[in-house]
Amino acid sequence: MTDELQSPSLAEKSKNLAKFSWQLINYIHNNHDKVLYVEDELYKERMMTCRSCDKYKEVQNECAECGCYIPAKARIVLDSCPLNKWTVKDDDWEEKFSNMMEDMDSQNPEKPN
């Protein structure tokens, strides 16, 4: 005879998700430089691409296509060029996210029930 495993109630699942979300937001807030930003080499590549584009507004340092301030846009790991001249690096994000989860687990060993 086997015991049927019971899932947490919807309220418990919600509570667990809220707790995880709060931990994730706090982690990103405290570690934004290592989880939200691309490496310096990729940042420089993106900046060079933008500066050589006919949509680049040099004085404002912004893109005429999307209106974004290029130094900020090029630094963000999940951002991309609206003209597809550079894209999100999924492998970079997946690695950063995996590292973030491991780091969060080591800082918060308590797991939801």
PDB file as gemmi writes it, atoms N, CA and C in Angstrom:
CRYST1    1.000    1.000    1.000  90.00  90.00  90.00 P 1                      
ATOM      1  N   MET A   1       0.843  -1.173   0.000  1.00  0.00           N  
ATOM      2  CA  MET A   1       0.000   0.000   0.000  1.00  0.00           C  
ATOM      3  C   MET A   1       0.894   1.244   0.000  1.00  0.00           C  
ATOM      4  N   THR A   2       0.621   2.198  -0.887  1.00  0.00           N  
ATOM      5  CA  THR A   2       1.416   3.413  -0.972  1.00  0.00           C  
ATOM      6  C   THR A   2       0.606   4.601  -0.475  1.00  0.00           C  
ATOM      7  N   ASP A   3       1.301   5.501   0.176  1.00  0.00           N  
ATOM      8  CA  ASP A   3       0.655   6.727   0.626  1.00  0.00           C  
ATOM      9  C   ASP A   3       0.651   7.722  -0.529  1.00  0.00           C  
ATOM     10  N   GLU A   4      -0.470   8.364  -0.750  1.00  0.00           N  
ATOM     11  CA  GLU A   4      -0.546   9.375  -1.790  1.00  0.00           C  
ATOM     12  C   GLU A   4       0.045  10.674  -1.242  1.00  0.00           C  
ATOM     13  N   LEU A   5       0.976  11.254  -1.994  1.00  0.00           N  
ATOM     14  CA  LEU A   5       1.593  12.501  -1.567  1.00  0.00           C  
ATOM     15  C   LEU A   5       0.624  13.656  -1.771  1.00  0.00           C  
ATOM     16  N   GLN A   6       0.533  14.509  -0.785  1.00  0.00           N  
ATOM     17  CA  GLN A   6      -0.348  15.667  -0.858  1.00  0.00           C  
ATOM     18  C   GLN A   6       0.460  16.895  -1.256  1.00  0.00           C  
ATOM     19  N   SER A   7      -0.046  17.627  -2.201  1.00  0.00           N  
ATOM     20  CA  SER A   7       0.565  18.897  -2.584  1.00  0.00           C  
ATOM     21  C   SER A   7       0.163  19.957  -1.575  1.00  0.00           C  
ATOM     22  N   PRO A   8       0.974  20.996  -1.453  1.00  0.00           N  
ATOM     23  CA  PRO A   8       0.565  22.107  -0.582  1.00  0.00           C  
ATOM     24  C   PRO A   8      -0.722  22.735  -1.114  1.00  0.00           C  
ATOM     25  N   SER A   9      -1.447  23.353  -0.245  1.00  0.00           N  
ATOM     26  CA  SER A   9      -2.676  24.039  -0.655  1.00  0.00           C  
ATOM     27  C   SER A   9      -2.314  25.219  -1.562  1.00  0.00           C  
ATOM     28  N   LEU A  10      -3.314  25.740  -2.242  1.00  0.00           N  
ATOM     29  CA  LEU A  10      -3.086  26.895  -3.098  1.00  0.00           C  
ATOM     30  C   LEU A  10      -2.558  28.075  -2.278  1.00  0.00           C  
ATOM     31  N   ALA A  11      -3.059  28.235  -1.084  1.00  0.00           N  
ATOM     32  CA  ALA A  11      -2.590  29.316  -0.209  1.00  0.00           C  
ATOM     33  C   ALA A  11      -1.112  29.128   0.138  1.00  0.00           C  
ATOM     34  N   GLU A  12      -0.701  27.887   0.439  1.00  0.00           N  
ATOM     35  CA  GLU A  12       0.707  27.609   0.758  1.00  0.00           C  
ATOM     36  C   GLU A  12       1.597  27.817  -0.463  1.00  0.00           C  
ATOM     37  N   LYS A  13       1.113  27.385  -1.630  1.00  0.00           N  
ATOM     38  CA  LYS A  13       1.875  27.596  -2.857  1.00  0.00           C  
ATOM     39  C   LYS A  13       2.074  29.092  -3.102  1.00  0.00           C  
ATOM     40  N   SER A  14       1.021  29.857  -2.881  1.00  0.00           N  
ATOM     41  CA  SER A  14       1.096  31.313  -3.060  1.00  0.00           C  
ATOM     42  C   SER A  14       2.083  31.928  -2.084  1.00  0.00           C  
ATOM     43  N   LYS A  15       2.025  31.483  -0.849  1.00  0.00           N  
ATOM     44  CA  LYS A  15       2.935  31.976   0.179  1.00  0.00           C  
ATOM     45  C   LYS A  15       4.389  31.650  -0.195  1.00  0.00           C  
ATOM     46  N   ASN A  16       4.629  30.426  -0.668  1.00  0.00           N  
ATOM     47  CA  ASN A  16       5.982  30.025  -1.076  1.00  0.00           C  
ATOM     48  C   ASN A  16       6.475  30.851  -2.256  1.00  0.00           C  
ATOM     49  N   LEU A  17       5.602  31.080  -3.236  1.00  0.00           N  
ATOM     50  CA  LEU A  17       5.976  31.892  -4.389  1.00  0.00           C  
ATOM     51  C   LEU A  17       6.273  33.331  -3.977  1.00  0.00           C  
ATOM     52  N   ALA A  18       5.456  33.880  -3.103  1.00  0.00           N  
ATOM     53  CA  ALA A  18       5.680  35.243  -2.627  1.00  0.00           C  
ATOM     54  C   ALA A  18       7.003  35.346  -1.884  1.00  0.00           C  
ATOM     55  N   LYS A  19       7.305  34.358  -1.058  1.00  0.00           N  
ATOM     56  CA  LYS A  19       8.566  34.357  -0.306  1.00  0.00           C  
ATOM     57  C   LYS A  19       9.748  34.290  -1.267  1.00  0.00           C  
ATOM     58  N   PHE A  20       9.677  33.382  -2.252  1.00  0.00           N  
ATOM     59  CA  PHE A  20      10.752  33.268  -3.229  1.00  0.00           C  
ATOM     60  C   PHE A  20      10.906  34.569  -4.015  1.00  0.00           C  
ATOM     61  N   SER A  21       9.783  35.153  -4.446  1.00  0.00           N  
ATOM     62  CA  SER A  21       9.829  36.399  -5.216  1.00  0.00           C  
ATOM     63  C   SER A  21      10.492  37.514  -4.423  1.00  0.00           C  
ATOM     64  N   TRP A  22      10.153  37.605  -3.151  1.00  0.00           N  
ATOM     65  CA  TRP A  22      10.745  38.625  -2.288  1.00  0.00           C  
ATOM     66  C   TRP A  22      12.252  38.391  -2.149  1.00  0.00           C  
ATOM     67  N   GLN A  23      12.665  37.142  -1.954  1.00  0.00           N  
ATOM     68  CA  GLN A  23      14.088  36.825  -1.855  1.00  0.00           C  
ATOM     69  C   GLN A  23      14.813  37.158  -3.159  1.00  0.00           C  
ATOM     70  N   LEU A  24      14.175  36.853  -4.285  1.00  0.00           N  
ATOM     71  CA  LEU A  24      14.775  37.132  -5.586  1.00  0.00           C  
ATOM     72  C   LEU A  24      14.935  38.635  -5.805  1.00  0.00           C  
ATOM     73  N   ILE A  25      13.913  39.402  -5.502  1.00  0.00           N  
ATOM     74  CA  ILE A  25      13.985  40.863  -5.648  1.00  0.00           C  
ATOM     75  C   ILE A  25      15.091  41.432  -4.767  1.00  0.00           C  
ATOM     76  N   ASN A  26      15.155  40.994  -3.523  1.00  0.00           N  
ATOM     77  CA  ASN A  26      16.204  41.481  -2.626  1.00  0.00           C  
ATOM     78  C   ASN A  26      17.595  41.083  -3.113  1.00  0.00           C  
ATOM     79  N   TYR A  27      17.721  39.853  -3.596  1.00  0.00           N  
ATOM     80  CA  TYR A  27      19.019  39.393  -4.098  1.00  0.00           C  
ATOM     81  C   TYR A  27      19.459  40.251  -5.280  1.00  0.00           C  
ATOM     82  N   ILE A  28      18.559  40.471  -6.226  1.00  0.00           N  
ATOM     83  CA  ILE A  28      18.905  41.281  -7.396  1.00  0.00           C  
ATOM     84  C   ILE A  28      19.236  42.703  -6.979  1.00  0.00           C  
ATOM     85  N   HIS A  29      18.471  43.255  -6.044  1.00  0.00           N  
ATOM     86  CA  HIS A  29      18.751  44.611  -5.561  1.00  0.00           C  
ATOM     87  C   HIS A  29      20.154  44.698  -4.961  1.00  0.00           C  
ATOM     88  N   ASN A  30      20.527  43.703  -4.179  1.00  0.00           N  
ATOM     89  CA  ASN A  30      21.827  43.722  -3.504  1.00  0.00           C  
ATOM     90  C   ASN A  30      22.992  43.280  -4.385  1.00  0.00           C  
ATOM     91  N   ASN A  31      22.698  42.617  -5.502  1.00  0.00           N  
ATOM     92  CA  ASN A  31      23.750  42.064  -6.356  1.00  0.00           C  
ATOM     93  C   ASN A  31      23.559  42.432  -7.824  1.00  0.00           C  
ATOM     94  N   HIS A  32      22.896  43.552  -8.077  1.00  0.00           N  
ATOM     95  CA  HIS A  32      22.550  43.903  -9.454  1.00  0.00           C  
ATOM     96  C   HIS A  32      23.748  43.956 -10.383  1.00  0.00           C  
ATOM     97  N   ASP A  33      24.898  44.366  -9.882  1.00  0.00           N  
ATOM     98  CA  ASP A  33      26.066  44.481 -10.740  1.00  0.00           C  
ATOM     99  C   ASP A  33      26.524  43.135 -11.294  1.00  0.00           C  
ATOM    100  N   LYS A  34      26.317  42.048 -10.572  1.00  0.00           N  
ATOM    101  CA  LYS A  34      26.768  40.753 -11.073  1.00  0.00           C  
ATOM    102  C   LYS A  34      25.672  39.920 -11.717  1.00  0.00           C  
ATOM    103  N   VAL A  35      24.422  40.318 -11.609  1.00  0.00           N  
ATOM    104  CA  VAL A  35      23.355  39.513 -12.215  1.00  0.00           C  
ATOM    105  C   VAL A  35      22.613  40.210 -13.353  1.00  0.00           C  
ATOM    106  N   LEU A  36      22.595  41.517 -13.368  1.00  0.00           N  
ATOM    107  CA  LEU A  36      21.835  42.215 -14.395  1.00  0.00           C  
ATOM    108  C   LEU A  36      22.688  42.786 -15.516  1.00  0.00           C  
ATOM    109  N   TYR A  37      23.991  42.876 -15.301  1.00  0.00           N  
ATOM    110  CA  TYR A  37      24.861  43.519 -16.272  1.00  0.00           C  
ATOM    111  C   TYR A  37      25.688  42.505 -17.050  1.00  0.00           C  
ATOM    112  N   VAL A  38      25.948  42.816 -18.326  1.00  0.00           N  
ATOM    113  CA  VAL A  38      26.806  41.973 -19.153  1.00  0.00           C  
ATOM    114  C   VAL A  38      28.268  42.213 -18.780  1.00  0.00           C  
ATOM    115  N   GLU A  39      29.109  41.287 -19.182  1.00  0.00           N  
ATOM    116  CA  GLU A  39      30.542  41.433 -18.955  1.00  0.00           C  
ATOM    117  C   GLU A  39      31.054  42.632 -19.757  1.00  0.00           C  
ATOM    118  N   ASP A  40      32.181  43.196 -19.307  1.00  0.00           N  
ATOM    119  CA  ASP A  40      32.729  44.395 -19.946  1.00  0.00           C  
ATOM    120  C   ASP A  40      32.997  44.212 -21.437  1.00  0.00           C  
ATOM    121  N   GLU A  41      33.500  43.050 -21.826  1.00  0.00           N  
ATOM    122  CA  GLU A  41      33.814  42.813 -23.241  1.00  0.00           C  
ATOM    123  C   GLU A  41      32.554  42.885 -24.108  1.00  0.00           C  
ATOM    124  N   LEU A  42      31.480  42.256 -23.667  1.00  0.00           N  
ATOM    125  CA  LEU A  42      30.226  42.293 -24.417  1.00  0.00           C  
ATOM    126  C   LEU A  42      29.651  43.710 -24.425  1.00  0.00           C  
ATOM    127  N   TYR A  43      29.764  44.406 -23.312  1.00  0.00           N  
ATOM    128  CA  TYR A  43      29.302  45.798 -23.245  1.00  0.00           C  
ATOM    129  C   TYR A  43      30.026  46.644 -24.290  1.00  0.00           C  
ATOM    130  N   LYS A  44      31.335  46.492 -24.392  1.00  0.00           N  
ATOM    131  CA  LYS A  44      32.122  47.260 -25.366  1.00  0.00           C  
ATOM    132  C   LYS A  44      31.707  46.906 -26.797  1.00  0.00           C  
ATOM    133  N   GLU A  45      31.452  45.626 -27.076  1.00  0.00           N  
ATOM    134  CA  GLU A  45      30.988  45.207 -28.404  1.00  0.00           C  
ATOM    135  C   GLU A  45      29.656  45.863 -28.740  1.00  0.00           C  
ATOM    136  N   ARG A  46      28.736  45.838 -27.785  1.00  0.00           N  
ATOM    137  CA  ARG A  46      27.428  46.453 -28.010  1.00  0.00           C  
ATOM    138  C   ARG A  46      27.566  47.951 -28.258  1.00  0.00           C  
ATOM    139  N   MET A  47      28.384  48.611 -27.473  1.00  0.00           N  
ATOM    140  CA  MET A  47      28.588  50.050 -27.637  1.00  0.00           C  
ATOM    141  C   MET A  47      29.180  50.366 -29.009  1.00  0.00           C  
ATOM    142  N   MET A  48      30.148  49.585 -29.455  1.00  0.00           N  
ATOM    143  CA  MET A  48      30.754  49.809 -30.771  1.00  0.00           C  
ATOM    144  C   MET A  48      29.719  49.619 -31.880  1.00  0.00           C  
ATOM    145  N   THR A  49      28.878  48.604 -31.724  1.00  0.00           N  
ATOM    146  CA  THR A  49      27.825  48.359 -32.707  1.00  0.00           C  
ATOM    147  C   THR A  49      26.877  49.547 -32.774  1.00  0.00           C  
ATOM    148  N   CYS A  50      26.465  50.024 -31.632  1.00  0.00           N  
ATOM    149  CA  CYS A  50      25.541  51.163 -31.597  1.00  0.00           C  
ATOM    150  C   CYS A  50      26.187  52.424 -32.165  1.00  0.00           C  
ATOM    151  N   ARG A  51      27.421  52.671 -31.808  1.00  0.00           N  
ATOM    152  CA  ARG A  51      28.100  53.887 -32.280  1.00  0.00           C  
ATOM    153  C   ARG A  51      28.311  53.877 -33.793  1.00  0.00           C  
ATOM    154  N   SER A  52      28.352  52.698 -34.395  1.00  0.00           N  
ATOM    155  CA  SER A  52      28.531  52.618 -35.851  1.00  0.00           C  
ATOM    156  C   SER A  52      27.196  52.586 -36.599  1.00  0.00           C  
ATOM    157  N   CYS A  53      26.101  52.623 -35.894  1.00  0.00           N  
ATOM    158  CA  CYS A  53      24.763  52.544 -36.486  1.00  0.00           C  
ATOM    159  C   CYS A  53      24.291  53.940 -36.922  1.00  0.00           C  
ATOM    160  N   ASP A  54      23.535  53.994 -38.041  1.00  0.00           N  
ATOM    161  CA  ASP A  54      23.019  55.280 -38.516  1.00  0.00           C  
ATOM    162  C   ASP A  54      21.903  55.835 -37.628  1.00  0.00           C  
ATOM    163  N   LYS A  55      21.412  55.058 -36.682  1.00  0.00           N  
ATOM    164  CA  LYS A  55      20.373  55.510 -35.744  1.00  0.00           C  
ATOM    165  C   LYS A  55      20.956  56.055 -34.438  1.00  0.00           C  
ATOM    166  N   TYR A  56      22.276  56.012 -34.325  1.00  0.00           N  
ATOM    167  CA  TYR A  56      22.938  56.472 -33.107  1.00  0.00           C  
ATOM    168  C   TYR A  56      23.008  57.997 -33.087  1.00  0.00           C  
ATOM    169  N   LYS A  57      22.506  58.591 -32.026  1.00  0.00           N  
ATOM    170  CA  LYS A  57      22.554  60.042 -31.830  1.00  0.00           C  
ATOM    171  C   LYS A  57      23.695  60.328 -30.861  1.00  0.00           C  
ATOM    172  N   GLU A  58      24.807  60.764 -31.411  1.00  0.00           N  
ATOM    173  CA  GLU A  58      26.041  60.899 -30.631  1.00  0.00           C  
ATOM    174  C   GLU A  58      25.927  61.902 -29.480  1.00  0.00           C  
ATOM    175  N   VAL A  59      25.392  63.069 -29.738  1.00  0.00           N  
ATOM    176  CA  VAL A  59      25.334  64.101 -28.701  1.00  0.00           C  
ATOM    177  C   VAL A  59      24.503  63.633 -27.501  1.00  0.00           C  
ATOM    178  N   GLN A  60      23.365  63.003 -27.771  1.00  0.00           N  
ATOM    179  CA  GLN A  60      22.489  62.525 -26.699  1.00  0.00           C  
ATOM    180  C   GLN A  60      22.891  61.136 -26.202  1.00  0.00           C  
ATOM    181  N   ASN A  61      23.750  60.471 -26.966  1.00  0.00           N  
ATOM    182  CA  ASN A  61      24.184  59.108 -26.633  1.00  0.00           C  
ATOM    183  C   ASN A  61      22.972  58.180 -26.533  1.00  0.00           C  
ATOM    184  N   GLU A  62      22.063  58.330 -27.522  1.00  0.00           N  
ATOM    185  CA  GLU A  62      20.855  57.526 -27.516  1.00  0.00           C  
ATOM    186  C   GLU A  62      20.529  56.986 -28.902  1.00  0.00           C  
ATOM    187  N   CYS A  63      19.593  56.054 -28.923  1.00  0.00           N  
ATOM    188  CA  CYS A  63      19.154  55.404 -30.155  1.00  0.00           C  
ATOM    189  C   CYS A  63      17.935  56.144 -30.706  1.00  0.00           C  
ATOM    190  N   ALA A  64      17.999  56.532 -31.983  1.00  0.00           N  
ATOM    191  CA  ALA A  64      16.870  57.213 -32.608  1.00  0.00           C  
ATOM    192  C   ALA A  64      15.723  56.248 -32.901  1.00  0.00           C  
ATOM    193  N   GLU A  65      16.003  54.952 -32.904  1.00  0.00           N  
ATOM    194  CA  GLU A  65      14.961  53.952 -33.167  1.00  0.00           C  
ATOM    195  C   GLU A  65      14.073  53.741 -31.942  1.00  0.00           C  
ATOM    196  N   CYS A  66      14.694  53.527 -30.778  1.00  0.00           N  
ATOM    197  CA  CYS A  66      13.913  53.214 -29.571  1.00  0.00           C  
ATOM    198  C   CYS A  66      13.945  54.340 -28.529  1.00  0.00           C  
ATOM    199  N   GLY A  67      14.892  55.265 -28.664  1.00  0.00           N  
ATOM    200  CA  GLY A  67      14.982  56.379 -27.728  1.00  0.00           C  
ATOM    201  C   GLY A  67      15.759  56.071 -26.463  1.00  0.00           C  
ATOM    202  N   CYS A  68      16.335  54.883 -26.363  1.00  0.00           N  
ATOM    203  CA  CYS A  68      17.057  54.486 -25.151  1.00  0.00           C  
ATOM    204  C   CYS A  68      18.426  55.154 -25.044  1.00  0.00           C  
ATOM    205  N   TYR A  69      18.841  55.393 -23.814  1.00  0.00           N  
ATOM    206  CA  TYR A  69      20.180  55.871 -23.518  1.00  0.00           C  
ATOM    207  C   TYR A  69      21.116  54.678 -23.678  1.00  0.00           C  
ATOM    208  N   ILE A  70      21.976  54.727 -24.689  1.00  0.00           N  
ATOM    209  CA  ILE A  70      22.764  53.565 -25.103  1.00  0.00           C  
ATOM    210  C   ILE A  70      23.682  52.995 -24.008  1.00  0.00           C  
ATOM    211  N   PRO A  71      24.414  53.799 -23.240  1.00  0.00           N  
ATOM    212  CA  PRO A  71      25.273  53.187 -22.215  1.00  0.00           C  
ATOM    213  C   PRO A  71      24.505  52.332 -21.208  1.00  0.00           C  
ATOM    214  N   ALA A  72      23.284  52.698 -20.895  1.00  0.00           N  
ATOM    215  CA  ALA A  72      22.477  51.890 -19.971  1.00  0.00           C  
ATOM    216  C   ALA A  72      21.924  50.663 -20.686  1.00  0.00           C  
ATOM    217  N   LYS A  73      21.389  50.854 -21.881  1.00  0.00           N  
ATOM    218  CA  LYS A  73      20.781  49.759 -22.632  1.00  0.00           C  
ATOM    219  C   LYS A  73      21.806  48.668 -22.940  1.00  0.00           C  
ATOM    220  N   ALA A  74      22.990  49.047 -23.348  1.00  0.00           N  
ATOM    221  CA  ALA A  74      24.034  48.082 -23.723  1.00  0.00           C  
ATOM    222  C   ALA A  74      24.545  47.300 -22.518  1.00  0.00           C  
ATOM    223  N   ARG A  75      24.373  47.818 -21.335  1.00  0.00           N  
ATOM    224  CA  ARG A  75      24.888  47.169 -20.118  1.00  0.00           C  
ATOM    225  C   ARG A  75      23.952  46.078 -19.591  1.00  0.00           C  
ATOM    226  N   ILE A  76      22.661  46.157 -19.877  1.00  0.00           N  
ATOM    227  CA  ILE A  76      21.667  45.252 -19.288  1.00  0.00           C  
ATOM    228  C   ILE A  76      21.646  43.903 -20.003  1.00  0.00           C  
ATOM    229  N   VAL A  77      21.770  42.842 -19.248  1.00  0.00           N  
ATOM    230  CA  VAL A  77      21.879  41.489 -19.799  1.00  0.00           C  
ATOM    231  C   VAL A  77      20.654  41.070 -20.598  1.00  0.00           C  
ATOM    232  N   LEU A  78      19.471  41.503 -20.216  1.00  0.00           N  
ATOM    233  CA  LEU A  78      18.248  41.076 -20.892  1.00  0.00           C  
ATOM    234  C   LEU A  78      17.765  42.044 -21.968  1.00  0.00           C  
ATOM    235  N   ASP A  79      18.574  43.033 -22.312  1.00  0.00           N  
ATOM    236  CA  ASP A  79      18.161  44.010 -23.317  1.00  0.00           C  
ATOM    237  C   ASP A  79      18.687  43.614 -24.696  1.00  0.00           C  
ATOM    238  N   SER A  80      18.103  44.213 -25.735  1.00  0.00           N  
ATOM    239  CA  SER A  80      18.525  43.924 -27.103  1.00  0.00           C  
ATOM    240  C   SER A  80      18.301  45.148 -27.982  1.00  0.00           C  
ATOM    241  N   CYS A  81      18.940  45.141 -29.128  1.00  0.00           N  
ATOM    242  CA  CYS A  81      18.804  46.224 -30.102  1.00  0.00           C  
ATOM    243  C   CYS A  81      17.474  46.067 -30.834  1.00  0.00           C  
ATOM    244  N   PRO A  82      16.715  47.155 -31.015  1.00  0.00           N  
ATOM    245  CA  PRO A  82      15.437  47.055 -31.730  1.00  0.00           C  
ATOM    246  C   PRO A  82      15.621  46.723 -33.216  1.00  0.00           C  
ATOM    247  N   LEU A  83      16.841  46.876 -33.710  1.00  0.00           N  
ATOM    248  CA  LEU A  83      17.140  46.559 -35.118  1.00  0.00           C  
ATOM    249  C   LEU A  83      17.848  45.213 -35.250  1.00  0.00           C  
ATOM    250  N   ASN A  84      17.904  44.467 -34.153  1.00  0.00           N  
ATOM    251  CA  ASN A  84      18.539  43.141 -34.102  1.00  0.00           C  
ATOM    252  C   ASN A  84      20.025  43.147 -34.449  1.00  0.00           C  
ATOM    253  N   LYS A  85      20.692  44.243 -34.154  1.00  0.00           N  
ATOM    254  CA  LYS A  85      22.135  44.297 -34.385  1.00  0.00           C  
ATOM    255  C   LYS A  85      22.894  43.616 -33.249  1.00  0.00           C  
ATOM    256  N   TRP A  86      22.264  43.513 -32.086  1.00  0.00           N  
ATOM    257  CA  TRP A  86      22.734  42.683 -30.970  1.00  0.00           C  
ATOM    258  C   TRP A  86      21.512  42.241 -30.184  1.00  0.00           C  
ATOM    259  N   THR A  87      21.620  41.059 -29.603  1.00  0.00           N  
ATOM    260  CA  THR A  87      20.463  40.448 -28.941  1.00  0.00           C  
ATOM    261  C   THR A  87      20.814  40.009 -27.529  1.00  0.00           C  
ATOM    262  N   VAL A  88      19.785  39.596 -26.835  1.00  0.00           N  
ATOM    263  CA  VAL A  88      19.969  39.000 -25.509  1.00  0.00           C  
ATOM    264  C   VAL A  88      20.810  37.746 -25.682  1.00  0.00           C  
ATOM    265  N   LYS A  89      21.760  37.568 -24.821  1.00  0.00           N  
ATOM    266  CA  LYS A  89      22.578  36.355 -24.844  1.00  0.00           C  
ATOM    267  C   LYS A  89      21.951  35.374 -23.867  1.00  0.00           C  
ATOM    268  N   ASP A  90      21.113  34.470 -24.389  1.00  0.00           N  
ATOM    269  CA  ASP A  90      20.395  33.531 -23.536  1.00  0.00           C  
ATOM    270  C   ASP A  90      21.330  32.689 -22.681  1.00  0.00           C  
ATOM    271  N   ASP A  91      22.455  32.253 -23.264  1.00  0.00           N  
ATOM    272  CA  ASP A  91      23.398  31.451 -22.486  1.00  0.00           C  
ATOM    273  C   ASP A  91      23.941  32.239 -21.303  1.00  0.00           C  
ATOM    274  N   ASP A  92      24.267  33.506 -21.535  1.00  0.00           N  
ATOM    275  CA  ASP A  92      24.768  34.354 -20.446  1.00  0.00           C  
ATOM    276  C   ASP A  92      23.715  34.479 -19.349  1.00  0.00           C  
ATOM    277  N   TRP A  93      22.458  34.730 -19.753  1.00  0.00           N  
ATOM    278  CA  TRP A  93      21.400  34.895 -18.763  1.00  0.00           C  
ATOM    279  C   TRP A  93      21.161  33.600 -18.010  1.00  0.00           C  
ATOM    280  N   GLU A  94      21.115  32.468 -18.719  1.00  0.00           N  
ATOM    281  CA  GLU A  94      20.880  31.186 -18.061  1.00  0.00           C  
ATOM    282  C   GLU A  94      21.980  30.888 -17.054  1.00  0.00           C  
ATOM    283  N   GLU A  95      23.221  31.185 -17.409  1.00  0.00           N  
ATOM    284  CA  GLU A  95      24.333  30.968 -16.480  1.00  0.00           C  
ATOM    285  C   GLU A  95      24.213  31.901 -15.278  1.00  0.00           C  
ATOM    286  N   LYS A  96      23.916  33.174 -15.527  1.00  0.00           N  
ATOM    287  CA  LYS A  96      23.764  34.131 -14.426  1.00  0.00           C  
ATOM    288  C   LYS A  96      22.610  33.701 -13.510  1.00  0.00           C  
ATOM    289  N   PHE A  97      21.494  33.271 -14.111  1.00  0.00           N  
ATOM    290  CA  PHE A  97      20.339  32.870 -13.317  1.00  0.00           C  
ATOM    291  C   PHE A  97      20.662  31.626 -12.492  1.00  0.00           C  
ATOM    292  N   SER A  98      21.336  30.669 -13.091  1.00  0.00           N  
ATOM    293  CA  SER A  98      21.730  29.454 -12.368  1.00  0.00           C  
ATOM    294  C   SER A  98      22.649  29.802 -11.199  1.00  0.00           C  
ATOM    295  N   ASN A  99      23.630  30.658 -11.445  1.00  0.00           N  
ATOM    296  CA  ASN A  99      24.537  31.096 -10.376  1.00  0.00           C  
ATOM    297  C   ASN A  99      23.786  31.845  -9.287  1.00  0.00           C  
ATOM    298  N   MET A 100      22.819  32.639  -9.689  1.00  0.00           N  
ATOM    299  CA  MET A 100      22.021  33.398  -8.728  1.00  0.00           C  
ATOM    300  C   MET A 100      21.219  32.448  -7.841  1.00  0.00           C  
ATOM    301  N   MET A 101      20.613  31.425  -8.437  1.00  0.00           N  
ATOM    302  CA  MET A 101      19.832  30.464  -7.655  1.00  0.00           C  
ATOM    303  C   MET A 101      20.723  29.702  -6.670  1.00  0.00           C  
ATOM    304  N   GLU A 102      21.909  29.304  -7.113  1.00  0.00           N  
ATOM    305  CA  GLU A 102      22.842  28.617  -6.214  1.00  0.00           C  
ATOM    306  C   GLU A 102      23.260  29.525  -5.067  1.00  0.00           C  
ATOM    307  N   ASP A 103      23.547  30.771  -5.398  1.00  0.00           N  
ATOM    308  CA  ASP A 103      23.959  31.735  -4.380  1.00  0.00           C  
ATOM    309  C   ASP A 103      22.824  31.998  -3.390  1.00  0.00           C  
ATOM    310  N   MET A 104      21.609  32.143  -3.905  1.00  0.00           N  
ATOM    311  CA  MET A 104      20.458  32.358  -3.020  1.00  0.00           C  
ATOM    312  C   MET A 104      20.237  31.144  -2.126  1.00  0.00           C  
ATOM    313  N   ASP A 105      20.378  29.937  -2.680  1.00  0.00           N  
ATOM    314  CA  ASP A 105      20.206  28.723  -1.878  1.00  0.00           C  
ATOM    315  C   ASP A 105      21.225  28.658  -0.749  1.00  0.00           C  
ATOM    316  N   SER A 106      22.453  29.077  -1.037  1.00  0.00           N  
ATOM    317  CA  SER A 106      23.480  29.028   0.006  1.00  0.00           C  
ATOM    318  C   SER A 106      23.238  30.081   1.091  1.00  0.00           C  
ATOM    319  N   GLN A 107      22.601  31.191   0.717  1.00  0.00           N  
ATOM    320  CA  GLN A 107      22.291  32.250   1.680  1.00  0.00           C  
ATOM    321  C   GLN A 107      21.018  31.979   2.453  1.00  0.00           C  
ATOM    322  N   ASN A 108      20.099  31.211   1.850  1.00  0.00           N  
ATOM    323  CA  ASN A 108      18.799  30.914   2.457  1.00  0.00           C  
ATOM    324  C   ASN A 108      18.559  29.400   2.422  1.00  0.00           C  
ATOM    325  N   PRO A 109      19.202  28.664   3.291  1.00  0.00           N  
ATOM    326  CA  PRO A 109      19.089  27.213   3.216  1.00  0.00           C  
ATOM    327  C   PRO A 109      17.679  26.680   3.498  1.00  0.00           C  
ATOM    328  N   GLU A 110      16.814  27.496   4.086  1.00  0.00           N  
ATOM    329  CA  GLU A 110      15.453  27.055   4.378  1.00  0.00           C  
ATOM    330  C   GLU A 110      14.654  26.962   3.085  1.00  0.00           C  
ATOM    331  N   LYS A 111      14.111  25.812   2.785  1.00  0.00           N  
ATOM    332  CA  LYS A 111      13.310  25.588   1.584  1.00  0.00           C  
ATOM    333  C   LYS A 111      11.833  25.631   1.957  1.00  0.00           C  
ATOM    334  N   PRO A 112      10.980  26.105   1.034  1.00  0.00           N  
ATOM    335  CA  PRO A 112       9.543  26.063   1.321  1.00  0.00           C  
ATOM    336  C   PRO A 112       9.072  24.618   1.435  1.00  0.00           C  
ATOM    337  N   ASN A 113       8.046  24.416   2.248  1.00  0.00           N  
ATOM    338  CA  ASN A 113       7.493  23.071   2.408  1.00  0.00           C  
ATOM    339  C   ASN A 113       6.669  22.655   1.222  1.00  0.00           C  
TER     340      ASN A 113                                                      
END                                                                             
